Amino acid sequence: MSIDVRSVGVCLSPALMPYSHLKDDQIIIVADILRMSTSICVAFDHGVVAVHPAATVRDAKMLQSRGFLLAGERGGRKLPFADYGNSPEEFMTPELAGRKLAYTTTNGTQALIRAAERSPWVLIGSFLNLPLICKWAGEKGKDVMVLCAGWKKQFSLEDAFYAGALVECLMNSHRYQIACDAAIACFTLWMAGKADPVAFVRRGMHPGRLRAAGQKDVINFALLTGTSGALPSWNGNEIIDISKSGQ
């Protein structure tokens, strides 16, 4: 009897998506580890019912005018008219319960929108929900691509580091094999830094950018594994939490 082995690949930047060999039903997991993907998991854990990504500031303002709470930043700085910025601790509030959230960012929402153009299966991945993401994807039995949000279309260490952790989880827990050199590189980064992930991620450039923008250091929190029960998923119109829906 043949064993069905699936593949796991990594796309290191949304700019590389046109060159990625994606199947029609492949799962794409979007990762923006120090900001959007971790923040969205926190928002769902605190009662948000849906998240609407907005590609532009204009789109974000329109959603806000319709009653949405708004999370938004550009260049690491909160938009002056937004209710929230893009840092996880901002979403640890009961004010989010039962509300819909519009979301626009420099990198993460752009990656999400690009992913939604390519696949019907798009999830938001972070260390916080990594065990759930791994379990869900493995049970679906589909090929997986991790899309790193990066920084202004370029490589970002923390997103690649997460991708390597997910590659390891899928290979250890399910019948997955590495599909590309990018996945090999990310897995190698993960193996090099997993003994002290906080120190490893601090080597990257993005923590310094966030400090320069006056943002709180969230590396320790963002690298906590398995603390979120959320499975944020794009349903064609908005991001919803499918962790309790059985999808």
Residue, then its C-alpha position, 0 to 999 in steps of 0.5 A: m500500500s502506498i503512503d500519501v506524502r504531502s509537501v511543505g514549502v516556504c515563500l520568503s516574501p509576497a514578492l515571490m508569490p508569482y514564482s511559487h508553484l502552488k496547487d489549486d487547493q494548497i494550504i497557505i499559512v501567512a506569517d507576520i510573527l512580531r506583528m499581524s499574525t500574532s496580533i490577530c490570534v490575540a484579537f480572536d482570543h479576546g473575542v473579535v468575531a471577524v477581521h477584515p484586511a484592508a489593502t490601503v489606508r483609504d479602504a481602512k477608513m471606509l471600513q472604520s466609517r461603517g463601524f469597524l474598529l480599526a487596527g492600522e500602521r505604516g512603517g511600524r507606526k500606528l495610523p493617527f486615526a486608528d483605534y489600535g496599532n499592530s502590536p499584540e498587547e494592544f488587542m488584550t482588551p475586552e473592548l474587542a468582544g463581539r466586534k469586527l476589526a478592520y486591519t491594514t499594515t505595511n507587510g502582513t495584510q499585503a501578504l494575506i491579500r496576495a495569498a487569498e488570490r492564490s488559494p481557498w485555504v489561507l490561515i494566519g499562523s503564529f507561534l501562539n497557535l503553531p500546534l493547532i495550525c500543524k494539527w489542522a493542516g496535517e488532518k486536511g492532508k494537503d500540501v502546505m506553503v508558508l508565506c512569510a510577510g517579510w519587510k517591504k517585500q524582502f526577507s525577514l528573519e523572524d518569519a523565516f524562523y517560524a516557517g522552519a518551526l512549522v516545517e519541523c512540526l509537519m514533518n515530525s507529526h504528519r507525512y510531510q516532506i520538504a518541497c523547496d530550498a527555501a523550506i530547507a533554509c528555514f528549517t536550518l535557521w530553526m534548528a540553529g536557533k531553537a535552543d534560545p529562540v528569543a536571542f536568535v530572533r533578536r539578531g534580526m533587523h526588525p526588532g530594531r526597526l520597531r524600537a526606532a518607531g517607539q514600539k514595545d518589545v514583544i519578542n518574548f510574547a510572540l515566541l510563546t508556543g501553543t498559548s492561543g486557541a485561535l485558528p484564523s482563516w480567510n473565508g473569501n470575505e473576512i478572517i474568522d476563527i474556525s477553531k470551534s467550527g469543525q471546518 
